[in-house]
Amino acid sequence: MKILLAIDGSPHSGAAIAAVAHQTWPRDTVVQILTVIHPAVPPLPDPILTIASVPEEQVHELRRLAPQLLEKASQQIRPNRDVIVTTKILEGSPKHVIVEEAREWGADLIVVGARGYGRLTGLALGSVAGAVAADAPCSVQIIRTKQGSTGE
């Protein structure tokens, strides 16, 4: 089995890591932990993407911290002896990159955390989990945290 675990360092992706770490998987399951760095300037002139894009300084910081983020997640999953863990860092729009990576890699399952944005915020920023679920070439497991448990 091939599982694509998409993380971003948020408490929601932490819940997704924990869910994968505590699940029993078939022997020789491969878990690819993916983090996607959103570009500072979107490749297409889309006003919503421009609002949601990350300043260039933050992009550099995300690039610097991404390997540590992936290593920490790997350490949580590796004690499960039935799984093989790999990691990957890609850049682009997370909802598109996650779906494309799942398609190219041949994932059987995508696991993502849900941020829990309300309807209006979700419409403005777009729901990565929702977009991935809508477009994925495989099953998607969306991990939600309890309201109030993330400090929001």
Rosetta silent file (secondary structure, phi, psi, omega in degrees, C-alpha in Angstrom):
SEQUENCE: MKILLAIDGSPHSGAAIAAVAHQTWPRDTVVQILTVIHPAVPPLPDPILTIASVPEEQVHELRRLAPQLLEKASQQIRPNRDVIVTTKILEGSPKHVIVEEAREWGADLIVVGARGYGRLTGLALGSVAGAVAADAPCSVQIIRTKQGSTGE
SCORE:     score description
SCORE:     0.000 S_00000001
   1 L     0.000  143.564  179.426    0.000    0.000    0.000 S_00000001
   2 E  -118.369  119.465 -178.523    1.194    3.543   -0.793 S_00000001
   3 E  -115.751  126.756  175.522    0.121    6.352    1.534 S_00000001
   4 E  -101.498  112.748  179.525    0.788   10.009    0.760 S_00000001
   5 E  -103.520  109.992 -177.681    0.779   11.997    4.019 S_00000001
   6 E   -96.490  123.821 -177.051    0.653   15.736    3.285 S_00000001
   7 E  -130.099  158.616  178.361    1.807   17.967    6.151 S_00000001
   8 L  -138.579    7.394  178.954    2.469   21.655    6.763 S_00000001
   9 L    88.985   -3.534  179.410    3.566   21.884   10.397 S_00000001
  10 L   -78.788  163.711  174.337    0.148   22.971   11.674 S_00000001
  11 H   -58.316  -30.022 -179.737   -1.625   21.239   14.572 S_00000001
  12 H   -68.544  -40.542  177.098   -4.010   19.812   11.962 S_00000001
  13 H   -73.552  -28.062  173.438   -1.211   18.107   10.077 S_00000001
  14 H   -60.979  -38.609  176.929    0.149   16.947   13.449 S_00000001
  15 H   -66.224  -36.594  177.968   -3.152   15.147   13.965 S_00000001
  16 H   -66.534  -40.558  177.240   -2.768   13.552   10.518 S_00000001
  17 H   -60.807  -47.138 -179.975    0.754   12.367   11.413 S_00000001
  18 H   -60.831  -40.185  179.516   -0.542   10.862   14.655 S_00000001
  19 H   -62.306  -43.198  179.045   -3.381    9.121   12.821 S_00000001
  20 H   -68.520  -40.434 -177.968   -0.962    7.489   10.361 S_00000001
  21 H   -64.339  -34.417 -175.404    1.499    6.619   13.144 S_00000001
  22 H   -94.858   -5.225  179.137   -1.124    4.857   15.252 S_00000001
  23 L   -80.059  146.219  172.264   -2.896    3.030   12.431 S_00000001
  24 L   -88.552  124.852 -177.469   -2.122   -0.605   11.694 S_00000001
  25 L  -117.242  155.583  174.826   -1.013   -0.902    8.061 S_00000001
  26 L   -59.497  149.664  178.579   -0.264   -3.934    5.890 S_00000001
  27 L   -54.362  142.003  179.634    3.374   -5.069    5.965 S_00000001
  28 L    67.133   21.896  171.853    5.662   -3.113    3.578 S_00000001
  29 E   -65.082  138.273  176.712    3.294   -0.158    3.353 S_00000001
  30 E  -105.655  124.734  175.225    5.167    2.899    2.057 S_00000001
  31 E  -108.433  114.741  174.544    4.323    6.240    3.669 S_00000001
  32 E   -98.997  116.907  178.174    5.582    9.207    1.684 S_00000001
  33 E   -91.592  123.144 -175.130    5.509   12.318    3.840 S_00000001
  34 E  -119.425  132.686  167.350    5.091   15.374    1.635 S_00000001
  35 E  -121.986  139.425 -176.721    5.325   19.037    2.479 S_00000001
  36 E  -116.021  124.600  177.776    4.499   21.646   -0.140 S_00000001
  37 E   -92.346  117.670 -179.479    6.009   25.104   -0.028 S_00000001
  38 L   -74.025  131.276 -178.222    3.568   27.643   -1.423 S_00000001
  39 L   -66.136  153.915  178.670    5.336   30.110   -3.751 S_00000001
  40 L   -67.229  -36.074  179.390    5.639   33.759   -2.786 S_00000001
  41 L  -127.084  121.908 -179.560    4.114   34.840   -6.085 S_00000001
  42 L   -63.609  146.134 -178.443    1.592   32.626   -7.849 S_00000001
  43 L   -66.305  -25.241  179.455    2.498   31.641  -11.432 S_00000001
  44 L  -114.323  144.608 -179.301   -0.894   32.841  -12.727 S_00000001
  45 L   -74.576   85.695  178.734   -2.446   36.220  -11.982 S_00000001
  46 L  -117.957  118.104 -175.287   -5.275   35.080   -9.694 S_00000001
  47 H   -57.101  -38.717 -179.635   -6.366   37.660   -7.087 S_00000001
  48 H   -67.083  -41.856  178.825   -7.321   35.014   -4.520 S_00000001
  49 H   -66.977  -34.192  178.795   -3.979   33.223   -4.885 S_00000001
  50 H   -64.837  -42.228  177.820   -2.148   36.515   -4.571 S_00000001
  51 H   -63.179  -40.280 -175.528   -3.919   37.227   -1.283 S_00000001
  52 H   -86.197   -6.384 -177.903   -3.157   33.723   -0.011 S_00000001
  53 L   -71.294  162.098 -173.707    0.450   33.624   -1.218 S_00000001
  54 L  -101.178  137.513  176.666    3.312   33.716    1.253 S_00000001
  55 L   -58.877  150.181 -175.051    5.830   36.605    1.467 S_00000001
  56 H   -55.275  -38.095  179.553    9.265   35.766    0.038 S_00000001
  57 H   -62.002  -40.138  179.122   10.970   35.855    3.473 S_00000001
  58 H   -67.384  -35.043  178.334    8.533   33.233    4.749 S_00000001
  59 H   -62.114  -44.858  177.995    9.172   31.061    1.693 S_00000001
  60 H   -61.382  -41.450  179.094   12.907   31.052    2.482 S_00000001
  61 H   -66.067  -40.640  177.444   12.154   30.165    6.098 S_00000001
  62 H   -62.570  -41.166  176.974    9.807   27.357    5.015 S_00000001
  63 H   -61.925  -38.512 -179.483   12.510   25.952    2.733 S_00000001
  64 H   -69.507  -38.512 -175.129   14.964   26.045    5.630 S_00000001
  65 H   -88.305  -17.593 -175.303   12.593   24.369    8.089 S_00000001
  66 H   -54.944  -45.765  179.521   11.004   21.791    5.757 S_00000001
  67 H   -60.206  -37.772  177.960   13.658   19.077    6.261 S_00000001
  68 H   -66.261  -41.228  178.016   13.266   19.341   10.051 S_00000001
  69 H   -59.116  -46.277 -179.762    9.483   19.148    9.738 S_00000001
  70 H   -66.875  -39.283  179.432    9.745   15.994    7.631 S_00000001
  71 H   -64.137  -43.356  178.830   12.310   14.403    9.954 S_00000001
  72 H   -61.580  -43.698  178.058   10.131   14.997   13.012 S_00000001
  73 H   -64.102  -41.751  178.836    7.130   13.455   11.249 S_00000001
  74 H   -59.450  -41.861 -179.398    9.254   10.505   10.094 S_00000001
  75 H   -63.236  -30.866  178.097   10.377    9.833   13.653 S_00000001
  76 H   -72.457  -31.679 -174.640    6.756    9.597   14.761 S_00000001
  77 H   -92.758  -32.310 -174.960    5.885    7.050   12.073 S_00000001
  78 L   -56.525  -31.353  178.581    9.071    4.941   11.905 S_00000001
  79 L   -58.487  -20.707  174.953    8.421    2.968   15.131 S_00000001
  80 L   -75.454  102.248 -172.448    5.681    1.180   13.159 S_00000001
  81 L   -67.534  -12.606 -179.314    7.896   -1.603   11.792 S_00000001
  82 L   -84.550   -6.193 -176.283    5.450   -2.525    9.035 S_00000001
  83 E  -115.059  151.005  173.756    5.939    0.748    7.148 S_00000001
  84 E  -108.231  129.315 -176.185    8.690    2.232    5.026 S_00000001
  85 E  -109.845  131.051  171.744    8.924    6.031    5.335 S_00000001
  86 E  -126.785  162.419  179.636   10.125    8.394    2.610 S_00000001
  87 E  -132.547  156.894 -179.749    9.961   12.185    2.488 S_00000001
  88 E  -154.652  141.777  174.675    9.594   14.798   -0.219 S_00000001
  89 E  -118.575  126.569  176.964    9.531   18.593   -0.493 S_00000001
  90 E  -130.048  163.461  177.769    7.782   20.194   -3.463 S_00000001
  91 E  -121.275  146.612  178.398    6.778   23.753   -4.331 S_00000001
  92 L   141.842 -166.470  176.746    3.530   25.061   -5.731 S_00000001
  93 L   -74.415  117.267 -174.022   -0.125   25.302   -4.830 S_00000001
  94 H   -51.275  -45.435 -176.565   -0.611   22.614   -2.137 S_00000001
  95 H   -63.713  -32.903  178.873   -4.000   21.399   -3.357 S_00000001
  96 H   -80.869  -42.061 -177.952   -2.671   20.897   -6.892 S_00000001
  97 H   -64.969  -41.455 -179.924    0.756   19.534   -5.958 S_00000001
  98 H   -61.195  -47.378 -179.939   -0.688   16.950   -3.528 S_00000001
  99 H   -63.533  -44.627 -179.207   -3.109   15.598   -6.129 S_00000001
 100 H   -64.947  -41.274  178.454   -0.456   15.536   -8.872 S_00000001
 101 H   -64.485  -40.909  177.535    2.080   13.787   -6.627 S_00000001
 102 H   -61.120  -41.300  179.805   -0.517   11.185   -5.646 S_00000001
 103 H   -66.048  -49.581 -177.325   -1.275   10.584   -9.319 S_00000001
 104 H   -66.543  -38.139 -176.985    2.382   10.368  -10.409 S_00000001
 105 H   -81.251  -20.331 -178.743    3.462    8.218   -7.443 S_00000001
 106 L    80.028   38.994 -178.761    0.442    5.917   -7.658 S_00000001
 107 L   -62.594  144.470  173.656   -0.805    6.538   -4.107 S_00000001
 108 L   -92.724  -23.870 -176.886   -3.554    4.320   -2.732 S_00000001
 109 E  -152.409  138.564  171.621   -4.480    6.810   -0.012 S_00000001
 110 E  -111.141  133.711  175.804   -3.874   10.487    0.741 S_00000001
 111 E  -118.804  126.130  178.585   -3.999   11.605    4.379 S_00000001
 112 E  -137.338  154.308  172.990   -4.372   15.328    5.172 S_00000001
 113 E   -90.245  150.066  177.955   -5.378   17.391    8.168 S_00000001
 114 L  -101.894  129.927 -179.789   -8.364   19.721    7.958 S_00000001
 115 L   -72.441  -25.656  179.610   -7.871   23.293    9.097 S_00000001
 116 L    76.538   29.162  175.108  -11.540   23.696    9.937 S_00000001
 117 L   -61.640  148.849  173.131  -12.015   27.085    8.277 S_00000001
 118 L   -71.048  175.707 -176.930  -15.565   28.373    8.302 S_00000001
 119 H   -60.266  -46.061 -176.602  -17.504   28.659    5.068 S_00000001
 120 H   -67.919  -45.722  178.546  -16.563   32.252    4.264 S_00000001
 121 H   -65.003  -40.695  179.074  -12.858   31.860    5.045 S_00000001
 122 H   -60.293  -37.123  178.273  -12.852   28.522    3.253 S_00000001
 123 H   -68.279  -40.229 -177.929  -14.284   30.150    0.148 S_00000001
 124 H   -70.711  -46.864 -175.740  -11.680   32.917    0.168 S_00000001
 125 H   -91.204  -20.671 -176.128   -8.636   30.770    0.872 S_00000001
 126 L    81.315  141.956  178.634   -9.901   27.522   -0.570 S_00000001
 127 L   -96.030  115.397  178.194   -9.877   24.300    1.348 S_00000001
 128 H   -61.176  -48.720 -178.155   -6.806   22.216    0.570 S_00000001
 129 H   -60.009  -43.482 -179.923   -8.383   19.116    2.108 S_00000001
 130 H   -65.246  -42.532  179.363  -11.645   19.678    0.224 S_00000001
 131 H   -66.553  -40.548  178.123   -9.900   20.310   -3.089 S_00000001
 132 H   -62.666  -45.801 -179.928   -7.685   17.259   -2.634 S_00000001
 133 H   -60.918  -37.325 -178.549  -10.723   15.099   -1.820 S_00000001
 134 H   -70.854  -33.680 -171.814  -12.548   16.397   -4.888 S_00000001
 135 H  -109.709   -5.707 -173.231   -9.693   15.845   -7.344 S_00000001
 136 L   -64.313  146.457  177.524   -7.675   12.940   -5.919 S_00000001
 137 L   -85.502    4.769 -176.775   -7.030    9.830   -8.008 S_00000001
 138 L  -148.544 -175.907  176.780   -7.408    7.666   -4.864 S_00000001
 139 E   -66.680  151.615  178.697   -9.096    7.576   -1.472 S_00000001
 140 E  -129.593  131.357  174.304   -8.557   10.540    0.855 S_00000001
 141 E  -110.400  119.506 -179.988   -8.639   10.483    4.640 S_00000001
 142 E  -104.073  120.350 -178.118   -9.205   13.911    6.171 S_00000001
 143 E   -97.189  124.640  178.751   -8.198   14.138    9.823 S_00000001
 144 L  -108.352  147.817  173.547  -10.028   16.705   11.904 S_00000001
 145 L  -100.066  157.675  177.580   -9.088   17.975   15.345 S_00000001
 146 L   -66.646  143.493  177.671  -11.663   18.719   18.028 S_00000001
 147 L   -55.429  133.253  177.631  -12.877   22.318   18.093 S_00000001
 148 L    87.402  -10.488 -177.434  -10.762   24.343   20.508 S_00000001
 149 L   -84.281   -6.413 -179.026   -7.918   21.826   20.685 S_00000001
 150 L  -105.812    4.728 -179.714   -5.694   23.828   18.312 S_00000001
 151 L    84.300    6.994 -179.946   -5.780   27.082   20.195 S_00000001
 152 L   -89.475    0.000    0.000   -8.143   28.714   17.695 S_00000001
